[in-house]
Amino acid sequence: MIPLSALLSLFTRVPRLILLGAFFLVLSSTVLFQLYKFQIQNGSLNAAKELGQRSEINEVEQPRGQIYMQDRAGKARVLVATNKETPHVFAVPAQIENPTIILGALAQLVQIDDGEWDTLLTQLSDRDSRYVRIADRLSQEEVQKIQDAELQGVYIRYEDTRFYPRNSRAAQVIGYVGDSKDQGIIGRYGIEQYFNSTLVGTSGFAEALPFLGIDKTKVGFPGADIELTIDNTVQYQVEEILCDVVERTHAESGSAIFMDPQTGAILAMAHCPSFDPNNYSKYISDDQEDKYAVFKNNAISGAFEPGSIFKPITIASALDSGAITPITTYEDNGFVVVSGRRLSNVGGVGRGKQTMTQVLEESLNTGTVFAMEQMGQETFSDYLEKFQLKKATGITLAGETVGSLHGVRKGAPDVNFATATYGQGISITPLRMLTAISALANDGIMMQPYIVERIVDHEGNETITEPEEVARPISSFTATRITDMLVSTAENGYGAKLAVPGYSIAAKTGTAQVAQEDGQGYYQDRVIHSFVGYAPAYNPKFVGILRVDRPQTIRFATDSLSPVFHDIAKFLFHHYSIPYDK
């Protein structure tokens, strides 16, 4: 029998045990709950991270904007750059046991350059690489051969690539789209480069986490479309006629620009030789000093010594300053000595008393030196500023450069100013030269040259380029007088080679020497032929410049380019239904 004292002691300790047990129970529950909570929270986080790595996040690329030319006669647009679904072949390294064998087999089916072999083999040997692009723009025949071969880890994929339906037409203006190591697919040269961010658009994405029921999307939008001022039909004709004279004279290259002088809109901008932007890589030439030369637009980047086509600028400046009139005379001895240097006319023959109009008709170097001396070097330099010849035009094309008038800076030798009057010792791009001549054509007003008519975004919003007056280097009266002189030059200097019955044409040719790279004089066997003109002379609808580098079979631009301008002008009169003016 249990003693009473023991029972009392037991009953006294029981509540303590219960309390202690309850305490440990609560503590354990709390700890377990926190552990459970921690595990659930972190487990979800880790699961989310893991699922995130295994989730599907697909970038939804938007199409690049399209580029159009005008067909002004038909009031329509002509597509010149768009997107086309084309096949390319790629390989998955993790699925390839012998990269050398696979690459060798592919080389039998598609074009793989020797220079690409080592790079591709290294990429295919990296089994951690997701995929390796082997070749683009496959033909259907190549696709079929690859599919028939059933090569391990090799697949065909279709994707949008840039497509140029007019092939080489206006290629230097449009540019192309190529791959960049740092920036991916981007525009190169011309419109494609200058407006790359406008054309690209914004990509969207679609993200899926099925386990957590997450489905997110971001809507992108396509790039804007760009409409050029270039008239497709005019561009075609100018290219055909230009390339014909380049071929006939065995010249190195040729450039041409035609513009509406009243608005500044570019109607055509051509270069010969050209290239096909659909296959641009084939035109990269390791045989040339500049292997990318064919892609460059010499109309805006090829500064050259303009020669005698610069003489109208000198004479117009002297007329506007009041230093001379069209009938001002001087004595031509065939040469003039400036700072001890003898400067001669072509042939060096003196013609006696000559008017300023005859200076242009007979292209007398001594006459432009005389005109500059009458107005003074400082005034001459001021007019070069007024014609904006010392800066770029600002046209919206990639690659525009500025020529050099450094030789006629303040304090320069007298002989520099003298030779500059007939376009020697200075350099100007064809477009900059054309804008200066356009002021003579447009009542003394120089318009901003532009090549983009409008930009239309994905919502249909339009940004339209409005014609802009940028300078008035000479008065309306001076513009009329210099036009009279250039019409006389065209009629008396170039005659039937240039004349189009029923129309007045103002024009000037130039045959310029090519300066040596070391600055030590000029090549005796290298020249540049050039031509500037506008018509109808007293209400011109177009102004143009032609340039042919290093022609071999014709000595003077009068003979090589007067017929070229005639053919283009005759076409333009008909194309735009321009009425007779005489």
Summary of the structure (lengths in Angstrom):
residues: 582
radius of gyration: 36.6
end to end distance: 148.9
largest distance: 160.0
contacts: 1907
relative contact order: 0.11
helix: 41%
strand: 26%
